[in-house]
Each structure stands twice: as structure tokens, then as C-alpha cells.
Amino acid sequence: MKVSELRVLDVINIEDGRRLGPVIDLDLDLEKGVVKGIVIMASTRSRGFFGGGRMEDIYIPWDKIIKIGIDTILIDGRDIVSISY
């Protein structure tokens, strides 16, 4: 599977069935040649002054990925962490 193919898959949390967002980056260990995790961009709906939502990045370790299918990536969503850049 190519990295570009990961970007079009829906990331689904199996805990609650929620769609989390698209894959935007990979965390790679170049010395070992392995994928350590994926980063997805998830929207959170905050009720700010103008009512707009804000975007957060969420890091998902590779061991939390249950299955990569044709249309979706299923993850175990417990203990996922938002990243602020």
C-alpha cells in the first residue's frame, strides 16, 4: 500500500464508531524502517464566538491500528492524544 492511498481512507474509532478524519502524516523510524504511527486531522466542534470549529491533529500509535481495509482504517481509540503545533 502506498502512503498516498492511506490519505483517502476513513479512520474509524471502534470504541464509538466515530469517523475521526483523514491521515495527514506518518511517524516513521527511518533507522529501523518501520511506521511508528499515523497523524490524522480531526475537527472538533467548539462553540466559539463565531461558532466555527477548530482543527486538531491526533497521533495514533501503530499498535492502536486494528485493521487497514479497502475503505477504512479501524483503530482502538482509547488513549489517543491531540497534538498542538
N, C-alpha and C positions, 0 to 999 in steps of 0.2 A: 504494500500500500504506500502511496506517495503522500507526502505531507500536504500537498495541495488537495488531496482527496479528503483528508481529515477536516478541512475547513468548511466543507459543505454538510457535514453530519450534525444532527441534533444531539446535544449532550443532555441526557435524561437522568435525573436522580431517582434511583429505585426506591428510596425511602418514602417519597411522597408523589412520585410520578411527574414532578415538575420539570419543565424544559428550562435549562439553565442558560443556554446561549451558545454562540459559535466558538470553535477553537481559534485562538489568535496567535498562539505561540507554543513552542515546545521547550522544555527544560532538558538539555542534553548533557551527558557526561562524555566529553569528547575523548578523554583518555581511555575510558572503558568501552566506548562505542555503544552506550545504551541510552534509552529515553528514561529520564527520571520523573517526568510529569508533563502535564499539559496546562496551559493557561487559557481560560475562557473569559469572554467579556459578557457579563451578566448585567441586566438592567434591574435596578431596584427602584421601586416607586416611592419616592419621598414626597411628601406633600409640602413643598417649599412655597415661598411667596408667590411664584409664578406657576406652581403646580406641576413643574416638569420633573421627570425622573433623572437620576444621575447614573452614570455607568461606573461599574467596579470591575476589576479583574479578579478572577478567582483561580487559585492554584489548586490543581488536583494531582496528588502523587500517583505515579503509575500503578502502585499496588491497590489503589481505590477504583481502578477501571475494571469493571466486571466483564464486559464484552464489547467488542467493536464489531458492529454488524454492517449491513449494506446501507441502512438509512440512519442509524443511531449509534451513539456511544452510551452504554449504560454504566453508571458509576454508583458507588456506595457513598452517599452524600454526607455521612456523619463526619464531623471534624474537618470540613473544608474551610479554608481560610481566604478571606478577601485580602487583596494586595493593594496598597496605595502607592502610586508612583509620584 
